[in-house]
Amino acid sequence: MSQTMYEKLEGCLASVRAKTDFQPEVGLVLGSGLGDYADDIKIEATVNYSDIKGFPISTVAGHKGRFVFGYVENVPVVIMQGRIHYYEGYPMADVVLPTRLMKLMGIKKLFLTNAAGGVNETFNPGTLMMITDHILYGVPNPLIGPNVDELGVRFPDMTEVYTKDLRQVIRDAAKETGIALREGTYMQFTGPSYETPAEIRMARTLGADAVGMSTACEAIAARHMGLNVCAISCITNHAAGITDQVLSHKEVQAIADQVSADFRRLVTSTIARMV
Ligand code: HPA
């Protein structure tokens, strides 16, 4: 009989456990601009994705591929340095496999970060936006396929994907660190092309404040498993058509790098308050 998703996850967990028995409380996924955040924490162990049997490998330049285990302000964390995107060609079940694996490692809370385009015209490049809700657009739901009963129910509720308590934690952290924080709805497109101006007008009409190519699918998989989720986007650009400027990955990365000092402080302060 072919391997079930849960058996595949158990195989991945065995690969990780062969290297470390570290027990993380919080999972953190690093988006653009935060890529090297993990280098500065108190590292206890690292596991390269390529050493995990059956694990999808990210192909995006500038994304490292490893789990980093350690402490952020005494909170035991596992950090994903490099995530998998749907546009890389992996099936959705593989895109969310790392999220599911972190749950099997023992995390209770998941903190997602990303770079995103600002649909809300008041969001200038460099804005940090806490995600309050999301829209999955043109991307298959990651729970399509046989339900993994060991992880969660067939029809999970998504009324509060981004946990209310954790949203308050982020607000408190922003206040304490003096970092300006906006809030809004994130819309996930497939990428890898950036959106057209017409698509951005559609996104705005539908209620989106920011657009990106990740995160919502991971949040869905996490909520399916009962994890508490929170997320912050770094708005790296006005979305297509808002200004005359064309979009480039290089510029997205440059802005993400400029904001990274504030972003890191906000992430650290949030994690310190999460448990
Ligand atoms: N669109 C989609 N993804 C992005 C963008 C954007 O404008 N900026 C950064 N990631």
Residues whose N, C-alpha, C, O or C-beta is under 5 A from the ligand:
A	BS01	HPA	A115 A116 G117 Y194 E195 V211 G212 M213 T236 A239 V252
